[in-house]
C-alpha cells in the first residue's frame, strides 16, 4: 500500500507541473491578429485559471517599420467569485481590500509605463498605449519629440475613465517639436500645471475625454502654437480650466491647419483675457464647431466663451452648427458668447444664445478694425445681442440658411 501511495503522489506532482507549464506556455504565446484600422494587434493571451487581476500596458518597441502597433496585455480573469470585504479600503472586484499604499504603488507603476511608451514613440515606434489604471505624476513626463506619433487610450471599464493627474505641479503632455502627433482617447486629464497638452507644433486628436481643473498661461487644457498642424476634438468635456495670463481658458488654437470641434461641452472655464473657453486664430482652412455646448465660461475681457482672430490675409470660413451658448460672460469687454475680428466669414446655423452677458454684444461681438470686411450669415435669424464695433456698414450680415453647408 505504501508503494501505491508513493506512485499516486508522484502522479499528482507530475500533473501539477504539466499544468503549470501549460499555463506559462499559454501566457507567453503571441498571436498576430488581422488588421484593425491598419494596425497590427499583439494579443498576450492570459490563462483563464489565474486567481488575481493583472494588467499591463505598452512598452518600448524597437521596430524599423512604419507599422502601427497596438500593445496590450488584457486583464487576467479571476476564478474567485462572490468575494466580499468589510474593509473601508478600496476593493478590487471585492476579492481583497487595496490600501492607499498599494494604490500609490499602482499609480507609480503606470507612470513608469507611460514614460516608457513616450520614449518608444520618440524612438520611431508607432505606439498605442493602452492604460488600465490611474496616474498621479511625481515628475514631468518626457517631451514628445520631432516626428513622433504617440497615442494613448484609456481602458478602465465602462463606469469610469482612467485619470492622469498632474498633481497641480506638472504639465502632462508636452512638445516643442514639429511633425509630431498626439492622440488621446477615453481619459481624464486633470490638475495639470502648465497645460494638460502643450503642443507647440503637433497635430492633436482628442476623443471621449475629460479635461478638468487644468491651469496654464494660455490654453490650460490644450495649447497649439503656430504651424500647419491639425486638430480634431470630439465627444469631450472641458470643465473648470483656467488661463492665468492670457487667452483661451480651455483651448488656445493658433494653428493654420484644419480644425474641428464636435459634440463637446465647455463648462466653467476662465481666461484672464479673451476667450473664456476657446481662443482660436483662424487659418486658411475651414473651422467647424458643431453640436457643442458653451456654458458658464468667463473671459476677463472679450468673448466670454470664444474669441476668433485671423492669422493670415487669406482666411477661411468658420462654422457654428447646432451649438448652444448660455450664461457666458465677458467681464470688461464685448461679446458675452463670441467675439470675431475683421476678415472673417462666419456661419451661425441653428445656434442658440441664452443669458450671455457683456459690456456690449451680449451674444456676438464683431470687431471691424479697418481690414477686410466681415461677412456673417445667421440661420434662421441673427441674435438680439449682436453688436458691431465700430462701423456696422463695414459688416455684411444676412439672415439666411443658404450658406449652412459645412465642409467635411
C-alpha positions as a Markdown table, in Angstrom:
| # | Residue | x | y | z |
|---|---|---|---|---|
| 1 | Unk | 0.0 | 0.0 | 0.0 |
| 2 | Unk | 2.9 | 2.3 | 0.7 |
| 3 | Unk | 4.2 | 1.8 | -2.8 |
| 4 | Unk | 0.8 | 2.6 | -4.3 |
| 5 | Unk | 0.6 | 5.8 | -2.2 |
| 6 | Unk | 4.0 | 6.9 | -3.4 |
| 7 | Unk | 3.0 | 6.3 | -7.1 |
| 8 | Unk | -0.2 | 8.3 | -6.6 |
| 9 | Unk | 1.6 | 11.3 | -5.1 |
| 10 | Unk | 4.2 | 11.2 | -7.9 |
| 11 | Unk | 1.3 | 11.2 | -10.4 |
| 12 | Unk | -0.3 | 14.3 | -8.8 |
| 13 | Unk | 3.0 | 16.2 | -8.8 |
| 14 | Unk | 3.7 | 15.4 | -12.4 |
| 15 | Unk | 0.2 | 16.6 | -13.5 |
| 16 | Unk | 0.7 | 19.8 | -11.5 |
| 17 | Unk | 4.0 | 20.5 | -13.2 |
| 18 | Unk | 2.4 | 19.8 | -16.6 |
| 19 | Unk | -0.5 | 22.2 | -15.8 |
| 20 | Unk | 2.0 | 25.0 | -14.8 |
| 21 | Unk | 4.0 | 24.5 | -18.0 |
| 22 | Unk | 0.7 | 24.7 | -20.0 |
| 23 | Unk | -0.3 | 28.0 | -18.3 |
| 24 | Unk | 3.2 | 29.5 | -18.9 |
| 25 | Unk | 3.1 | 28.4 | -22.5 |
| 26 | Unk | -0.4 | 29.9 | -23.0 |
| 27 | Unk | 0.7 | 33.2 | -21.3 |
| 28 | Unk | 3.8 | 33.6 | -23.5 |
| 29 | Unk | 2.0 | 32.8 | -26.8 |
| 30 | Unk | 1.9 | 35.7 | -29.1 |
| 31 | Unk | -1.0 | 35.8 | -31.6 |
| 32 | Unk | -0.8 | 38.2 | -34.5 |
| 33 | Unk | -4.3 | 39.1 | -35.4 |
| 34 | Unk | -5.7 | 40.7 | -38.5 |
| 35 | Unk | -5.5 | 44.3 | -39.3 |
| 36 | Unk | -7.7 | 46.7 | -37.3 |
| 37 | Unk | -7.8 | 50.1 | -39.0 |
| 38 | Unk | -4.4 | 49.5 | -40.5 |
| 39 | Unk | -2.9 | 48.4 | -37.2 |
| 40 | Unk | -1.4 | 45.0 | -36.2 |
| 41 | Unk | -2.6 | 43.7 | -32.9 |
| 42 | Unk | -0.4 | 41.8 | -30.4 |
| 43 | Unk | -2.5 | 39.8 | -28.0 |
| 44 | Unk | -0.8 | 38.4 | -25.0 |
| 45 | Unk | -3.2 | 35.7 | -24.1 |
| 46 | Unk | -3.8 | 35.2 | -20.4 |
| 47 | Unk | -4.8 | 31.9 | -18.7 |
| 48 | Unk | -8.4 | 31.5 | -17.6 |
| 49 | Unk | -7.2 | 29.7 | -14.4 |
| 50 | Unk | -5.4 | 32.7 | -12.9 |
| 51 | Unk | -6.7 | 33.9 | -9.5 |
| 52 | Unk | -5.8 | 37.6 | -9.4 |
| 53 | Unk | -6.4 | 40.6 | -11.6 |
| 54 | Unk | -3.4 | 41.8 | -13.5 |
| 55 | Unk | -3.0 | 44.4 | -16.3 |
| 56 | Unk | -0.1 | 45.8 | -18.2 |
| 57 | Unk | 0.4 | 48.4 | -20.9 |
| 58 | Unk | 2.6 | 49.3 | -23.7 |
| 59 | Unk | 6.4 | 49.1 | -23.5 |
| 60 | Unk | 9.2 | 50.3 | -25.8 |
| 61 | Unk | 9.3 | 48.5 | -29.1 |
| 62 | Unk | 12.3 | 48.6 | -31.4 |
| 63 | Unk | 10.8 | 48.5 | -34.8 |
| 64 | Unk | 12.3 | 49.8 | -38.0 |
| 65 | Unk | 9.0 | 49.6 | -39.9 |
| 66 | Unk | 6.2 | 52.2 | -40.0 |
| 67 | Unk | 3.6 | 49.6 | -39.0 |
| 68 | Unk | 1.1 | 50.7 | -36.4 |
| 69 | Unk | 1.4 | 48.6 | -33.3 |
| 70 | Unk | -1.1 | 48.2 | -30.5 |
| 71 | Unk | 0.4 | 46.5 | -27.5 |
| 72 | Unk | -2.0 | 45.5 | -24.8 |
| 73 | Unk | -1.9 | 42.8 | -22.1 |
| 74 | Unk | -5.5 | 42.2 | -21.1 |
| 75 | Unk | -6.8 | 41.7 | -17.6 |
| 76 | Unk | -6.3 | 38.2 | -16.2 |
| 77 | Unk | -9.7 | 36.7 | -15.3 |
| 78 | Unk | -10.3 | 35.8 | -11.7 |
| 79 | Unk | -11.8 | 32.5 | -10.6 |
| 80 | Unk | -12.7 | 34.0 | -7.2 |
| 81 | Unk | -16.5 | 34.5 | -7.0 |
| 82 | Unk | -18.8 | 36.2 | -4.6 |
| 83 | Unk | -16.0 | 37.6 | -2.5 |
| 84 | Unk | -16.9 | 40.3 | 0.0 |
| 85 | Unk | -15.0 | 42.6 | 2.2 |
| 86 | Unk | -16.0 | 44.7 | 5.2 |
| 87 | Unk | -12.9 | 46.9 | 4.9 |
| 88 | Unk | -13.4 | 50.6 | 4.1 |
| 89 | Unk | -10.4 | 50.5 | 1.8 |
| 90 | Unk | -10.7 | 50.2 | -2.0 |
| 91 | Unk | -11.5 | 46.7 | -3.2 |
| 92 | Unk | -10.7 | 45.0 | -6.5 |
| 93 | Unk | -13.8 | 43.0 | -7.5 |
| 94 | Unk | -14.5 | 42.5 | -3.8 |
| 95 | Unk | -11.7 | 40.0 | -3.5 |
| 96 | Unk | -9.4 | 41.9 | -1.2 |
| 97 | Unk | -9.0 | 45.4 | 0.2 |
| 98 | Unk | -6.5 | 47.7 | -1.5 |
| 99 | Unk | -4.6 | 50.0 | 0.8 |
| 100 | Unk | -3.7 | 53.6 | 0.0 |
| 101 | Unk | 0.0 | 52.5 | -0.3 |
| 102 | Unk | -1.0 | 49.9 | -2.8 |
| 103 | Unk | -2.9 | 52.5 | -4.8 |
| 104 | Unk | 0.1 | 54.7 | -4.8 |
| 105 | Unk | 2.4 | 51.9 | -6.0 |
| 106 | Unk | 0.0 | 51.1 | -8.8 |
| 107 | Unk | -0.1 | 54.8 | -9.9 |
| 108 | Unk | 3.7 | 55.0 | -9.9 |
| 109 | Unk | 3.8 | 51.7 | -11.9 |
| 110 | Unk | 1.5 | 53.2 | -14.6 |
| 111 | Unk | 3.5 | 56.4 | -14.6 |
| 112 | Unk | 6.7 | 54.4 | -15.4 |
| 113 | Unk | 4.9 | 52.5 | -18.2 |
| 114 | Unk | 3.6 | 55.8 | -19.6 |
| 115 | Unk | 7.1 | 57.2 | -19.6 |
| 116 | Unk | 8.5 | 54.2 | -21.4 |
| 117 | Unk | 5.7 | 54.4 | -24.0 |
| 118 | Unk | 6.5 | 58.0 | -24.8 |
| 119 | Unk | 10.2 | 57.1 | -25.2 |
| 120 | Unk | 9.2 | 54.3 | -27.6 |
| 121 | Unk | 7.3 | 56.8 | -29.7 |
| 122 | Unk | 10.2 | 59.2 | -29.7 |
| 123 | Unk | 12.4 | 56.3 | -30.9 |
| 124 | Unk | 10.3 | 55.8 | -34.0 |
| 125 | Unk | 7.7 | 53.3 | -33.0 |
| 126 | Unk | 4.0 | 53.9 | -33.6 |
| 127 | Unk | 2.8 | 53.1 | -30.1 |
| 128 | Unk | -0.8 | 52.9 | -29.0 |
| 129 | Unk | -0.5 | 52.8 | -25.2 |
| 130 | Unk | -3.5 | 51.2 | -23.5 |
| 131 | Unk | -3.7 | 52.3 | -19.9 |
| 132 | Unk | -5.8 | 50.5 | -17.3 |
| 133 | Unk | -5.0 | 52.4 | -14.2 |
| 134 | Unk | -4.7 | 55.9 | -12.8 |
| 135 | Unk | -1.5 | 58.0 | -12.9 |
| 136 | Unk | -0.6 | 60.8 | -10.5 |
| 137 | Unk | 2.6 | 62.4 | -11.7 |
| 138 | Unk | 5.6 | 62.6 | -9.4 |
| 139 | Unk | 7.8 | 64.1 | -12.1 |
| 140 | Unk | 7.5 | 65.6 | -15.6 |
| 141 | Unk | 6.8 | 63.2 | -18.4 |
| 142 | Unk | 9.3 | 63.1 | -21.3 |
| 143 | Unk | 8.6 | 65.6 | -24.1 |
| 144 | Unk | 7.2 | 64.3 | -27.4 |
| 145 | Unk | 9.9 | 64.7 | -30.0 |
| 146 | Unk | 10.0 | 65.6 | -33.7 |
| 147 | Unk | 8.0 | 63.3 | -36.0 |
| 148 | Unk | 7.0 | 61.1 | -33.0 |
| 149 | Unk | 3.4 | 59.8 | -33.2 |
| 150 | Unk | 2.0 | 59.0 | -29.8 |
| 151 | Unk | -1.4 | 57.6 | -29.0 |
| 152 | Unk | -2.9 | 56.7 | -25.6 |
| 153 | Unk | -6.2 | 55.0 | -24.9 |
| 154 | Unk | -7.8 | 54.5 | -21.5 |
| 155 | Unk | -9.4 | 51.2 | -20.6 |
| 156 | Unk | -10.6 | 51.4 | -17.0 |
| 157 | Unk | -14.1 | 49.9 | -17.6 |
| 158 | Unk | -17.5 | 51.2 | -18.6 |
| 159 | Unk | -18.1 | 53.2 | -15.4 |
| 160 | Unk | -15.1 | 55.5 | -15.2 |
| 161 | Unk | -12.2 | 56.9 | -17.2 |
| 162 | Unk | -8.6 | 56.3 | -16.4 |
| 163 | Unk | -7.1 | 59.5 | -14.9 |
| 164 | Unk | -3.8 | 61.2 | -15.5 |
| 165 | Unk | -3.3 | 63.8 | -12.7 |
| 166 | Unk | -0.7 | 66.5 | -12.9 |
| 167 | Unk | -0.8 | 66.8 | -9.1 |
| 168 | Unk | -1.1 | 70.6 | -9.6 |
| 169 | Unk | 2.7 | 70.6 | -10.2 |
| 170 | Unk | 3.4 | 69.3 | -13.7 |
| 171 | Unk | 2.1 | 69.6 | -17.3 |
| 172 | Unk | 1.0 | 66.3 | -18.7 |
| 173 | Unk | 1.8 | 66.0 | -22.5 |
| 174 | Unk | 4.4 | 68.5 | -23.8 |
| 175 | Unk | 6.1 | 69.0 | -27.2 |
| 176 | Unk | 8.1 | 71.9 | -28.7 |
| 177 | Unk | 8.8 | 69.8 | -31.8 |
| 178 | Unk | 7.3 | 69.7 | -35.3 |
| 179 | Unk | 5.9 | 66.9 | -37.4 |
| 180 | Unk | 4.6 | 65.1 | -34.4 |
| 181 | Unk | 1.1 | 64.0 | -33.4 |
| 182 | Unk | -0.8 | 63.2 | -30.2 |
| 183 | Unk | -4.0 | 61.1 | -29.9 |
| 184 | Unk | -5.8 | 60.9 | -26.6 |
| 185 | Unk | -8.9 | 58.7 | -26.2 |
| 186 | Unk | -11.1 | 57.9 | -23.3 |
| 187 | Unk | -9.1 | 59.6 | -20.5 |
| 188 | Unk | -9.5 | 62.2 | -17.9 |
| 189 | Unk | -6.6 | 64.7 | -17.7 |
| 190 | Unk | -6.8 | 66.9 | -14.6 |
| 191 | Unk | -4.8 | 69.2 | -12.3 |
| 192 | Unk | -2.1 | 69.9 | -14.8 |
| 193 | Unk | 0.1 | 72.9 | -14.1 |
| 194 | Unk | 1.3 | 74.4 | -17.4 |
| 195 | Unk | -1.3 | 72.7 | -19.5 |
| 196 | Unk | -2.7 | 69.2 | -20.0 |
| 197 | Unk | -1.5 | 69.1 | -23.6 |
| 198 | Unk | 1.0 | 71.8 | -24.6 |
| 199 | Unk | 1.7 | 71.1 | -28.3 |
| 200 | Unk | 3.8 | 73.8 | -30.0 |
| 201 | Unk | 3.6 | 72.2 | -33.5 |
| 202 | Unk | 2.0 | 68.8 | -33.1 |
| 203 | Unk | -1.3 | 67.7 | -34.5 |
| 204 | Unk | -3.9 | 66.7 | -31.9 |
| 205 | Unk | -6.8 | 64.2 | -31.8 |
| 206 | Unk | -9.0 | 64.0 | -28.7 |
| 207 | Unk | -11.9 | 61.7 | -28.4 |
| 208 | Unk | -14.2 | 60.9 | -25.4 |
| 209 | Unk | -12.0 | 62.7 | -22.8 |
| 210 | Unk | -12.5 | 65.0 | -19.8 |
| 211 | Unk | -10.1 | 67.9 | -19.2 |
| 212 | Unk | -10.8 | 69.2 | -15.6 |
| 213 | Unk | -9.2 | 71.9 | -13.4 |
| 214 | Unk | -6.0 | 72.3 | -15.5 |
| 215 | Unk | -4.1 | 75.6 | -15.4 |
| 216 | Unk | -1.7 | 77.3 | -17.8 |
| 217 | Unk | -0.7 | 80.6 | -19.1 |
| 218 | Unk | -2.7 | 80.1 | -22.3 |
| 219 | Unk | -5.0 | 77.2 | -23.2 |
| 220 | Unk | -4.9 | 75.3 | -20.0 |
| 221 | Unk | -6.4 | 72.1 | -21.5 |
| 222 | Unk | -4.9 | 72.2 | -25.0 |
| 223 | Unk | -2.4 | 74.7 | -26.4 |
| 224 | Unk | -1.5 | 74.6 | -30.1 |
| 225 | Unk | 1.1 | 77.0 | -31.5 |
| 226 | Unk | 1.9 | 78.3 | -35.0 |
| 227 | Unk | 2.3 | 75.8 | -37.8 |
| 228 | Unk | 0.2 | 73.7 | -40.2 |
| 229 | Unk | -0.8 | 71.0 | -37.7 |
| 230 | Unk | -4.5 | 69.9 | -37.5 |
| 231 | Unk | -6.8 | 69.2 | -34.6 |
| 232 | Unk | -9.9 | 67.1 | -34.2 |
| 233 | Unk | -11.7 | 67.2 | -30.9 |
| 234 | Unk | -14.9 | 65.3 | -30.3 |
| 235 | Unk | -17.2 | 63.9 | -27.6 |
| 236 | Unk | -15.2 | 65.5 | -24.8 |
| 237 | Unk | -15.8 | 67.8 | -21.8 |
| 238 | Unk | -13.7 | 70.8 | -20.7 |
| 239 | Unk | -14.5 | 71.8 | -17.1 |
| 240 | Unk | -13.1 | 74.5 | -14.9 |
| 241 | Unk | -9.8 | 75.0 | -16.8 |
| 242 | Unk | -8.0 | 78.4 | -16.3 |
| 243 | Unk | -5.7 | 80.5 | -18.5 |
| 244 | Unk | -3.9 | 82.5 | -15.8 |
| 245 | Unk | -2.1 | 85.1 | -18.0 |
| 246 | Unk | -3.8 | 85.3 | -21.4 |
| 247 | Unk | -6.4 | 83.8 | -23.7 |
| 248 | Unk | -8.3 | 80.6 | -24.0 |
| 249 | Unk | -9.3 | 79.1 | -20.7 |
| 250 | Unk | -9.5 | 75.6 | -22.1 |
| 251 | Unk | -8.2 | 75.8 | -25.7 |
| 252 | Unk | -5.7 | 78.1 | -27.4 |
| 253 | Unk | -5.6 | 77.2 | -31.1 |
| 254 | Unk | -3.1 | 79.1 | -33.2 |
| 255 | Unk | -2.5 | 76.6 | -36.0 |
| 256 | Unk | -3.0 | 77.3 | -39.6 |
| 257 | Unk | -4.2 | 73.7 | -40.2 |
| 258 | Unk | -7.7 | 72.4 | -40.5 |
| 259 | Unk | -9.7 | 72.1 | -37.2 |
| 260 | Unk | -12.9 | 70.6 | -35.9 |
| 261 | Unk | -14.8 | 70.5 | -32.6 |
| 262 | Unk | -17.7 | 68.1 | -32.4 |
| 263 | Unk | -20.2 | 67.2 | -29.7 |
| 264 | Unk | -18.2 | 68.7 | -26.8 |
| 265 | Unk | -19.1 | 70.7 | -23.6 |
| 266 | Unk | -17.2 | 73.6 | -22.3 |
| 267 | Unk | -18.3 | 74.5 | -18.8 |
| 268 | Unk | -16.9 | 76.9 | -16.2 |
| 269 | Unk | -13.6 | 77.7 | -17.9 |
| 270 | Unk | -11.9 | 81.1 | -17.4 |
| 271 | Unk | -9.4 | 83.2 | -19.1 |
| 272 | Unk | -7.7 | 86.3 | -17.9 |
| 273 | Unk | -8.1 | 88.0 | -21.3 |
| 274 | Unk | -10.1 | 86.8 | -24.3 |
| 275 | Unk | -11.9 | 83.5 | -24.9 |
| 276 | Unk | -13.1 | 82.1 | -21.6 |
| 277 | Unk | -13.3 | 78.7 | -23.1 |
| 278 | Unk | -11.6 | 78.9 | -26.5 |
| 279 | Unk | -9.2 | 81.4 | -28.3 |
| 280 | Unk | -9.0 | 80.4 | -32.0 |
| 281 | Unk | -6.7 | 82.1 | -34.5 |
| 282 | Unk | -8.4 | 81.3 | -37.8 |
| 283 | Unk | -6.4 | 80.0 | -40.8 |
| 284 | Unk | -6.8 | 79.4 | -44.4 |
| 285 | Unk | -8.5 | 76.1 | -43.6 |
| 286 | Unk | -12.1 | 76.0 | -42.5 |
| 287 | Unk | -13.0 | 75.6 | -38.8 |
| 288 | Unk | -16.2 | 73.8 | -37.9 |
| 289 | Unk | -17.7 | 73.7 | -34.4 |
| 290 | Unk | -20.9 | 71.5 | -34.3 |
| 291 | Unk | -23.3 | 70.2 | -31.6 |
| 292 | Unk | -21.2 | 71.8 | -28.9 |
| 293 | Unk | -22.4 | 73.5 | -25.6 |
| 294 | Unk | -20.6 | 76.5 | -24.1 |
| 295 | Unk | -21.9 | 77.1 | -20.6 |
| 296 | Unk | -20.9 | 79.5 | -17.8 |
| 297 | Unk | -17.5 | 80.4 | -19.2 |
| 298 | Unk | -15.9 | 83.7 | -18.3 |
| 299 | Unk | -13.4 | 86.0 | -20.0 |
| 300 | Unk | -11.7 | 88.8 | -18.3 |
| 301 | Unk | -12.0 | 91.0 | -21.4 |
| 302 | Unk | -13.9 | 89.8 | -24.6 |
| 303 | Unk | -15.5 | 86.7 | -25.8 |
| 304 | Unk | -17.0 | 85.0 | -22.7 |
| 305 | Unk | -17.0 | 81.6 | -24.4 |
| 306 | Unk | -14.9 | 82.1 | -27.6 |
| 307 | Unk | -12.8 | 84.7 | -29.4 |
| 308 | Unk | -11.7 | 84.3 | -33.0 |
| 309 | Unk | -8.9 | 86.3 | -34.6 |
| 310 | Unk | -7.4 | 86.0 | -38.1 |
| 311 | Unk | -3.8 | 84.9 | -38.5 |
| 312 | Unk | -3.4 | 85.3 | -42.3 |
| 313 | Unk | -4.6 | 87.5 | -45.1 |
| 314 | Unk | -6.3 | 84.5 | -46.7 |
| 315 | Unk | -8.8 | 83.4 | -44.1 |
| 316 | Unk | -11.2 | 80.5 | -44.4 |
| 317 | Unk | -14.8 | 80.4 | -43.1 |
| 318 | Unk | -15.8 | 79.5 | -39.6 |
| 319 | Unk | -18.9 | 77.4 | -39.0 |
| 320 | Unk | -21.1 | 77.0 | -35.8 |
| 321 | Unk | -23.6 | 74.3 | -36.5 |
| 322 | Unk | -26.2 | 73.4 | -33.9 |
| 323 | Unk | -24.3 | 74.9 | -30.9 |
| 324 | Unk | -25.6 | 76.4 | -27.7 |
| 325 | Unk | -24.2 | 79.4 | -25.8 |
| 326 | Unk | -25.6 | 80.0 | -22.3 |
| 327 | Unk | -24.6 | 82.1 | -19.2 |
| 328 | Unk | -21.2 | 83.0 | -20.6 |
| 329 | Unk | -19.7 | 86.4 | -19.5 |
| 330 | Unk | -17.2 | 88.9 | -20.8 |
| 331 | Unk | -16.4 | 90.9 | -17.7 |
| 332 | Unk | -14.9 | 94.1 | -19.0 |
| 333 | Unk | -15.2 | 93.7 | -22.8 |
| 334 | Unk | -17.7 | 92.8 | -25.5 |
| 335 | Unk | -19.1 | 89.6 | -26.8 |
| 336 | Unk | -20.7 | 87.6 | -24.0 |
| 337 | Unk | -20.7 | 84.4 | -26.1 |
| 338 | Unk | -18.5 | 85.0 | -29.1 |
| 339 | Unk | -16.2 | 87.7 | -30.4 |
| 340 | Unk | -14.9 | 87.9 | -34.0 |
| 341 | Unk | -12.4 | 90.2 | -35.7 |
| 342 | Unk | -12.0 | 91.6 | -39.2 |
| 343 | Unk | -11.7 | 89.5 | -42.4 |
| 344 | Unk | -13.7 | 86.6 | -41.1 |
| 345 | Unk | -16.7 | 84.9 | -42.7 |
| 346 | Unk | -18.9 | 83.3 | -40.1 |
| 347 | Unk | -21.8 | 80.9 | -40.5 |
| 348 | Unk | -24.1 | 80.5 | -37.4 |
| 349 | Unk | -26.6 | 77.8 | -38.2 |
| 350 | Unk | -29.2 | 76.5 | -35.7 |
| 351 | Unk | -27.2 | 78.0 | -32.9 |
| 352 | Unk | -28.8 | 79.3 | -29.7 |
| 353 | Unk | -27.9 | 82.1 | -27.3 |
| 354 | Unk | -29.3 | 82.4 | -23.7 |
| 355 | Unk | -28.4 | 84.8 | -20.9 |
| 356 | Unk | -24.9 | 85.7 | -22.0 |
| 357 | Unk | -23.5 | 88.9 | -20.6 |
| 358 | Unk | -21.0 | 91.6 | -21.8 |
| 359 | Unk | -20.5 | 95.3 | -21.7 |
| 360 | Unk | -21.8 | 95.3 | -25.3 |
| 361 | Unk | -22.9 | 92.5 | -27.6 |
| 362 | Unk | -24.2 | 90.0 | -25.0 |
| 363 | Unk | -24.3 | 87.3 | -27.6 |
| 364 | Unk | -22.0 | 88.2 | -30.6 |
| 365 | Unk | -19.4 | 90.9 | -30.9 |
| 366 | Unk | -18.0 | 91.9 | -34.3 |
| 367 | Unk | -14.8 | 94.0 | -34.4 |
| 368 | Unk | -14.1 | 95.8 | -37.7 |
| 369 | Unk | -10.7 | 97.4 | -37.4 |
| 370 | Unk | -10.0 | 98.6 | -40.9 |
| 371 | Unk | -9.1 | 95.4 | -42.6 |
| 372 | Unk | -11.3 | 93.4 | -45.0 |
| 373 | Unk | -15.0 | 93.3 | -44.1 |
| 374 | Unk | -16.7 | 90.7 | -42.1 |
| 375 | Unk | -19.5 | 88.6 | -43.6 |
| 376 | Unk | -21.9 | 86.9 | -41.3 |
| 377 | Unk | -24.8 | 84.5 | -42.0 |
| 378 | Unk | -27.3 | 83.6 | -39.4 |
| 379 | Unk | -29.8 | 80.8 | -39.7 |
| 380 | Unk | -32.6 | 81.4 | -39.1 |
| 381 | Unk | -32.1 | 84.9 | -37.7 |
| 382 | Unk | -29.4 | 86.9 | -36.0 |
| 383 | Unk | -29.4 | 87.0 | -32.2 |
| 384 | Unk | -30.7 | 90.1 | -30.4 |
| 385 | Unk | -27.4 | 90.5 | -28.6 |
| 386 | Unk | -25.4 | 91.4 | -31.7 |
| 387 | Unk | -23.0 | 94.3 | -31.6 |
| 388 | Unk | -20.7 | 95.7 | -34.2 |
| 389 | Unk | -17.6 | 97.8 | -33.5 |
| 390 | Unk | -17.0 | 100.4 | -34.8 |
| 391 | Unk | -18.9 | 100.7 | -38.1 |
| 392 | Unk | -21.9 | 98.5 | -38.9 |
| 393 | Unk | -21.7 | 99.4 | -42.5 |
| 394 | Unk | -18.4 | 97.6 | -42.9 |
| 395 | Unk | -20.1 | 94.3 | -41.9 |
| 396 | Unk | -22.3 | 92.3 | -44.2 |
| 397 | Unk | -24.9 | 90.5 | -42.1 |
| 398 | Unk | -27.6 | 88.3 | -43.6 |
| 399 | Unk | -30.4 | 86.2 | -42.1 |
| 400 | Unk | -30.3 | 83.1 | -44.4 |
| 401 | Unk | -29.8 | 79.4 | -44.3 |
| 402 | Unk | -28.4 | 79.2 | -47.8 |
| 403 | Unk | -24.8 | 79.0 | -46.6 |
| 404 | Unk | -25.2 | 76.4 | -43.8 |
| 405 | Unk | -23.2 | 73.7 | -45.5 |
| 406 | Unk | -20.1 | 73.0 | -43.6 |
| 407 | Unk | -17.1 | 71.3 | -45.3 |
| 408 | Unk | -16.4 | 67.7 | -44.5 |
